[in-house]
Amino acid sequence: MTGPTQRPHDRPHVRLTERLPHVAAFPEALGTGLLLHTDVALDDGLGNCIDMFISTYEAALSRFKDDSTVGRMRTATHGGTFDFPDWTSGLFCLYDRLFAATDGAIDPCVGEDLIRLGYDESYSFTTAPDAAEHAGAIHGRAVWSADVERHGTTLITHSPVALDFGACGKGYLADLLAGMLGDGAGHPQPIQYVIDAGGDLLVHTDEPITIALEDPADPANAVGAVEISQGAFCASSPSRRHWSDAAGHQLHHLLNAIDGLPVDDVAATWVAVTPPSSAITTKTSAHGSNASTTANRDTDDSSNTVAAHVPVALADGLATALFTTSAAQLRAHFDFECAILNANRAAAQSPNFPGGFFTH
């Protein structure tokens, strides 16, 4: 994971604390917690609204809640019609684009594979005996483009479908919360802030902040650093979320949806998405999201528009997609910068990545 310190889940570095001294914590958000650092104090009413919206978000999209809309889709014997809130439109649109850009390797229907591998509602981490026989699209598991019919924010299925929006979910929540902050959140001037959704960051500051690239082999150390003042920065790595099956094989949550198996040749990825300069103050709104007005899957949003409206969701999804799909292929569809550390410790980064790896 990545954060504004050497260890992202510790307290921020003193310089960040001095610049953004007000911290609102939401420790239960999405199972990883969320921190909002601002340069001015937010009123209690806004904090309560954020807390309530996080609950609303999970009630729609969490696969770890049986009574969520996603949970009901998983247990609907004959499928059904499921209406999601209007603000989910941008998320569904982004998954349409990621599914197409990765040739199906990123697919929210991967939830079924995660459950079979043991990353289930109870965190049993016990692999089903027949997991290998059923994992992935190649074994007939439902796929987003064929088995989930989408009309705006209404999803229609004809059998149980286990969706998992984890590839983009934390990032999308950060984007929506930025919309709740608005241009100043009631203050006369736009505020400066860092939203940290379990290591997925949205930065809006006058001066750059330094973000460490955590070593996936040793979370106490960093392998590099970046500096960002405007935009999203996200990372993916199996280092904090992995387990072993009965045979001792190492498993983790970063799967290729085509075969439903963990990717083992990438150790960590980092992605930076900077909104176009004309859209830096553009925010999404949790109550009337302008993240996307997509009515169906035939509408194609430009890469700049996606980066402007949902930069953290995009960076979050791309950090996962880089485990399954080459950066060159993804850059044909999206504007972003990235760094990759392979399992053999070989490192690479795109030309305009806002930092770099440490050299020894």
C-alpha positions as CSV (number, residue, x, y, z in Angstrom):
1,M,0.0,0.0,0.0
2,T,1.0,3.6,-0.2
3,G,0.5,6.6,2.0
4,P,1.8,10.1,2.9
5,T,4.4,8.5,5.2
6,Q,6.8,5.6,5.2
7,R,4.1,3.5,6.8
8,P,0.7,4.6,5.4
9,H,-1.4,3.4,8.3
10,D,0.7,5.3,10.9
11,R,0.0,8.9,11.8
12,P,1.0,11.4,9.1
13,H,4.5,12.9,9.0
14,V,4.8,16.0,11.2
15,R,5.1,18.3,8.1
16,L,1.8,17.0,6.7
17,T,0.3,17.5,10.2
18,E,1.5,21.0,10.3
19,R,0.1,21.8,6.9
20,L,-3.1,19.9,7.3
21,P,-3.6,19.9,11.1
22,H,-7.3,18.8,11.2
23,V,-7.9,15.1,10.9
24,A,-11.3,13.3,10.7
25,A,-11.1,9.6,11.1
26,F,-13.6,7.0,9.9
27,P,-12.0,3.8,11.2
28,E,-14.6,1.3,10.0
29,A,-14.9,2.6,6.4
30,L,-14.7,-0.3,3.9
31,G,-12.8,-2.5,6.4
32,T,-9.6,-0.4,6.1
33,G,-10.5,2.9,7.5
34,L,-10.5,6.4,6.0
35,L,-8.7,9.6,7.1
36,L,-9.5,13.1,5.9
37,H,-6.7,15.6,6.5
38,T,-7.6,19.3,6.0
39,D,-6.1,22.7,6.6
40,V,-9.3,24.1,8.2
41,A,-11.7,22.4,10.6
42,L,-14.8,20.9,9.1
43,D,-18.1,21.4,10.9
44,D,-19.6,18.5,12.8
45,G,-22.5,18.4,10.4
46,L,-20.2,17.5,7.4
47,G,-18.5,14.8,9.4
48,N,-21.8,13.3,10.3
49,C,-22.9,13.4,6.6
50,I,-19.6,11.7,5.5
51,D,-20.2,9.0,8.2
52,M,-23.7,8.4,7.0
53,F,-22.7,8.3,3.4
54,I,-20.0,5.7,4.1
55,S,-22.8,3.5,5.6
56,T,-25.0,4.1,2.5
57,Y,-22.1,3.3,0.2
58,E,-21.5,0.0,2.0
59,A,-25.2,-0.8,2.0
60,A,-25.1,-0.7,-1.8
61,L,-21.7,-2.1,-2.7
62,S,-20.2,-4.2,0.1
63,R,-19.9,-7.9,-0.7
64,F,-19.2,-8.5,3.0
65,K,-22.8,-7.6,4.0
66,D,-25.5,-10.1,3.3
67,D,-28.2,-7.3,3.3
68,S,-26.3,-5.0,0.8
69,T,-27.6,-4.8,-2.7
70,V,-24.5,-6.7,-3.9
71,G,-25.1,-9.3,-1.1
72,R,-28.7,-9.8,-2.3
73,M,-27.4,-10.4,-5.9
74,R,-25.2,-13.1,-4.6
75,T,-28.0,-15.0,-3.0
76,A,-30.7,-14.4,-5.6
77,T,-31.4,-18.0,-6.8
78,H,-32.9,-16.9,-10.1
79,G,-31.3,-13.5,-10.4
80,G,-33.4,-10.4,-10.5
81,T,-33.5,-6.6,-11.1
82,F,-31.3,-4.6,-8.7
83,D,-31.5,-0.8,-8.5
84,F,-28.4,1.0,-7.2
85,P,-28.2,4.6,-6.2
86,D,-27.6,7.2,-9.0
87,W,-24.1,7.9,-7.7
88,T,-22.9,4.4,-8.7
89,S,-23.1,5.3,-12.4
90,G,-19.5,6.4,-12.6
91,L,-18.3,3.3,-11.0
92,F,-20.2,1.0,-13.3
93,C,-19.0,3.0,-16.3
94,L,-15.4,2.7,-15.2
95,Y,-15.7,-1.1,-14.8
96,D,-17.1,-1.3,-18.3
97,R,-14.0,0.5,-19.6
98,L,-11.6,-1.5,-17.5
99,F,-13.2,-4.8,-18.6
100,A,-12.8,-3.8,-22.2
101,A,-9.3,-2.4,-21.8
102,T,-8.0,-5.6,-20.1
103,D,-9.9,-8.0,-22.3
104,G,-11.9,-9.2,-19.3
105,A,-9.0,-9.6,-16.9
106,I,-10.6,-7.0,-14.6
107,D,-14.2,-8.0,-13.9
108,P,-16.3,-7.4,-10.8
109,C,-17.7,-10.9,-11.2
110,V,-14.4,-12.0,-9.8
111,G,-16.1,-12.0,-6.4
112,E,-17.1,-15.6,-6.9
113,D,-13.4,-16.6,-7.4
114,L,-12.4,-14.7,-4.2
115,I,-15.0,-16.5,-2.2
116,R,-13.9,-19.9,-3.5
117,L,-10.3,-19.0,-2.6
118,G,-11.3,-18.2,0.9
119,Y,-11.5,-14.4,0.9
120,D,-15.2,-14.6,1.9
121,E,-17.6,-12.8,4.1
122,S,-16.2,-14.4,7.3
123,Y,-12.5,-14.1,6.2
124,S,-12.2,-17.8,6.5
125,F,-9.2,-18.0,4.1
126,T,-10.1,-21.6,3.5
127,T,-10.0,-22.6,-0.1
128,A,-12.9,-24.6,-1.5
129,P,-11.8,-28.1,-2.6
130,D,-13.1,-27.5,-6.2
131,A,-11.9,-24.0,-6.5
132,A,-9.5,-24.7,-9.4
133,E,-12.2,-26.5,-11.4
134,H,-14.6,-23.5,-11.2
135,A,-12.4,-20.4,-11.0
136,G,-12.4,-17.8,-13.7
137,A,-14.3,-17.0,-16.8
138,I,-12.6,-19.9,-18.6
139,H,-14.5,-22.3,-16.4
140,G,-17.9,-20.7,-16.9
141,R,-18.0,-18.2,-14.1
142,A,-20.3,-15.3,-14.7
143,V,-18.7,-12.3,-16.5
144,W,-19.6,-8.6,-16.3
145,S,-20.2,-8.1,-20.1
146,A,-22.5,-11.1,-20.6
147,D,-24.2,-12.1,-17.4
148,V,-24.9,-8.7,-15.9
149,E,-27.2,-6.5,-18.0
150,R,-26.8,-2.9,-17.1
151,H,-29.3,0.0,-17.7
152,G,-27.7,3.0,-16.1
153,T,-27.6,2.1,-12.4
154,T,-29.9,-0.9,-12.7
155,L,-28.3,-4.3,-12.9
156,I,-30.3,-7.4,-14.2
157,T,-29.1,-11.0,-13.6
158,H,-30.6,-14.4,-14.3
159,S,-28.7,-16.4,-11.7
160,P,-26.7,-15.6,-8.5
161,V,-23.8,-13.3,-9.3
162,A,-21.1,-12.5,-6.7
163,L,-19.8,-9.0,-7.5
164,D,-16.6,-7.5,-6.0
165,F,-15.9,-3.8,-6.6
166,G,-12.7,-3.8,-4.6
167,A,-10.5,-2.9,-7.5
168,C,-12.0,0.6,-7.7
169,G,-14.3,0.8,-4.6
170,K,-12.1,2.6,-2.1
171,G,-11.0,5.0,-4.7
172,Y,-14.5,5.7,-5.9
173,L,-15.6,6.5,-2.3
174,A,-12.7,9.0,-2.0
175,D,-13.9,10.7,-5.2
176,L,-17.4,11.0,-3.9
177,L,-16.3,12.3,-0.6
178,A,-14.3,15.0,-2.4
179,G,-17.6,16.0,-3.9
180,M,-19.0,16.4,-0.4
181,L,-16.2,18.7,0.5
182,G,-17.1,20.9,-2.5
183,D,-15.3,24.2,-3.2
184,G,-14.5,25.1,0.4
185,A,-17.1,23.0,2.3
186,G,-18.7,26.2,3.5
187,H,-15.5,28.1,3.9
188,P,-14.8,31.3,1.9
189,Q,-11.8,29.7,0.2
190,P,-11.3,26.2,-1.3
191,I,-9.7,24.0,1.3
192,Q,-6.6,21.9,1.1
193,Y,-7.0,18.3,1.9
194,V,-5.7,14.7,1.6
195,I,-8.2,11.9,1.6
196,D,-6.6,8.6,2.6
197,A,-8.9,5.7,1.9
198,G,-6.8,2.8,3.2
199,G,-3.8,4.0,1.3
200,D,-5.6,5.2,-1.8
201,L,-5.0,9.0,-1.9
202,L,-6.6,12.1,-3.3
203,V,-4.3,15.1,-2.8
204,H,-5.5,18.7,-3.2
205,T,-2.7,21.0,-1.7
206,D,-0.9,24.1,-2.6
207,E,2.5,22.5,-2.3
208,P,3.5,18.9,-3.1
209,I,3.4,16.2,-0.4
210,T,5.9,13.4,-0.3
211,I,4.6,9.9,-0.5
212,A,6.7,6.8,0.2
213,L,6.5,3.7,-2.0
214,E,6.3,0.8,0.5
215,D,8.5,-2.2,-0.1
216,P,6.2,-5.1,-0.6
217,A,8.8,-7.4,0.9
218,D,9.3,-5.2,4.1
219,P,6.5,-2.8,5.0
220,A,8.8,-1.0,7.3
221,N,10.9,0.2,4.4
222,A,10.4,2.3,1.2
223,V,11.7,1.5,-2.3
224,G,11.0,5.0,-3.6
225,A,9.0,8.2,-3.2
226,V,6.8,10.6,-5.2
227,E,5.7,14.2,-4.8
228,I,2.1,15.2,-5.6
229,S,0.0,18.3,-5.0
230,Q,-3.0,17.7,-7.2
231,G,-4.5,14.3,-8.1
232,A,-4.8,10.7,-7.1
233,F,-2.2,8.2,-6.1
234,C,-2.9,4.5,-5.5
235,A,-1.0,1.3,-5.0
236,S,-1.7,-2.4,-5.2
237,S,0.3,-5.2,-3.6
238,P,-0.5,-8.6,-2.1
239,S,1.9,-8.1,0.8
240,R,-0.8,-7.1,3.3
241,R,-3.6,-9.4,2.2
242,H,-2.4,-13.0,1.5
243,W,-2.9,-16.5,2.9
244,S,-2.0,-20.1,2.2
245,D,-4.2,-22.9,1.0
246,A,-4.2,-26.4,2.4
247,A,-1.3,-27.4,0.1
248,G,0.8,-24.4,1.2
249,H,0.4,-22.3,-1.9
250,Q,0.5,-18.6,-1.4
251,L,-2.8,-16.9,-2.4
252,H,-3.8,-13.3,-2.5
253,H,-6.7,-11.1,-3.6
254,L,-5.2,-9.7,-6.9
255,L,-6.6,-12.1,-9.4
256,N,-6.8,-12.4,-13.2
257,A,-10.5,-12.7,-13.8
258,I,-10.0,-14.9,-16.9
259,D,-8.5,-17.8,-15.0
260,G,-9.6,-16.7,-11.5
261,L,-6.1,-17.2,-10.0
262,P,-3.7,-14.8,-8.2
263,V,-1.1,-13.1,-10.3
264,D,2.4,-14.2,-9.1
265,D,4.8,-12.2,-11.4
266,V,4.1,-8.7,-10.1
267,A,5.0,-7.6,-6.5
268,A,3.6,-4.0,-6.4
269,T,2.2,-1.3,-8.6
270,W,1.8,2.5,-8.1
271,V,-0.4,4.7,-10.3
272,A,-0.7,8.5,-10.4
273,V,-3.7,10.2,-12.1
274,T,-3.7,14.0,-12.5
275,P,-6.9,15.6,-13.6
276,P,-6.7,18.0,-16.5
277,S,-5.8,21.5,-15.1
278,S,-9.2,22.9,-16.1
279,A,-10.9,20.2,-14.0
280,I,-8.8,20.2,-10.8
281,T,-11.6,21.8,-8.8
282,T,-14.2,19.6,-10.4
283,K,-15.7,17.2,-7.8
284,T,-18.2,14.4,-7.8
285,S,-21.2,14.7,-5.6
286,A,-22.5,11.9,-3.4
287,H,-26.0,13.3,-3.7
288,G,-26.1,13.9,-7.4
289,S,-22.9,12.5,-8.9
290,N,-21.6,14.0,-12.1
291,A,-19.0,11.2,-12.2
292,S,-20.8,9.8,-15.2
293,T,-24.1,10.3,-16.9
294,T,-23.8,7.0,-18.8
295,A,-27.2,5.6,-19.5
296,N,-25.9,2.3,-21.0
297,R,-22.8,0.5,-22.0
298,D,-22.7,2.1,-25.5
299,T,-21.6,5.5,-24.1
300,D,-17.8,6.0,-24.2
301,D,-16.4,8.7,-21.9
302,S,-13.1,10.3,-22.9
303,S,-10.0,9.5,-20.8
304,N,-9.7,13.1,-19.7
305,T,-13.3,13.1,-18.5
306,V,-12.8,10.0,-16.4
307,A,-9.6,11.4,-14.9
308,A,-11.4,14.7,-14.1
309,H,-14.4,13.1,-12.4
310,V,-13.1,9.9,-10.8
311,P,-9.3,10.2,-10.6
312,V,-8.9,8.0,-7.5
313,A,-11.2,5.3,-8.7
314,L,-9.3,5.3,-12.0
315,A,-5.9,5.1,-10.3
316,D,-7.2,2.4,-7.9
317,G,-8.5,0.3,-10.8
318,L,-5.4,0.7,-12.9
319,A,-3.1,-0.2,-10.0
320,T,-4.9,-3.6,-10.0
321,A,-5.1,-3.8,-13.8
322,L,-1.3,-3.6,-14.0
323,F,-1.1,-7.0,-12.4
324,T,-2.9,-8.5,-15.4
325,T,-2.4,-6.2,-18.3
326,S,0.7,-4.3,-19.7
327,A,1.0,-0.6,-19.1
328,A,1.3,-0.1,-22.8
329,Q,-2.1,-1.7,-23.4
330,L,-3.7,0.3,-20.6
331,R,-2.2,3.6,-21.7
332,A,-3.9,3.1,-25.1
333,H,-7.2,3.6,-23.1
334,F,-6.3,5.8,-20.1
335,D,-4.0,8.7,-19.2
336,F,-1.9,7.8,-16.2
337,E,1.7,7.4,-14.9
338,C,2.9,4.3,-13.1
339,A,5.7,2.4,-11.5
340,I,5.9,-1.4,-11.3
341,L,8.0,-3.7,-9.1
342,N,8.0,-7.3,-10.4
343,A,8.4,-10.4,-8.3
344,N,12.0,-10.7,-9.3
345,R,12.6,-7.1,-8.0
346,A,12.9,-5.6,-11.5
347,A,11.5,-2.1,-11.5
348,A,10.1,0.1,-14.2
349,Q,8.3,3.4,-14.4
350,S,6.6,5.5,-17.0
351,P,8.4,8.7,-18.3
352,N,6.4,11.2,-16.3
353,F,5.9,9.3,-13.1
354,P,6.1,12.0,-10.3
355,G,9.0,10.3,-8.5
356,G,11.1,7.2,-8.7
357,F,12.7,4.3,-7.1
358,F,15.7,4.6,-4.7
359,T,19.0,3.5,-6.1
360,H,21.5,1.5,-4.2
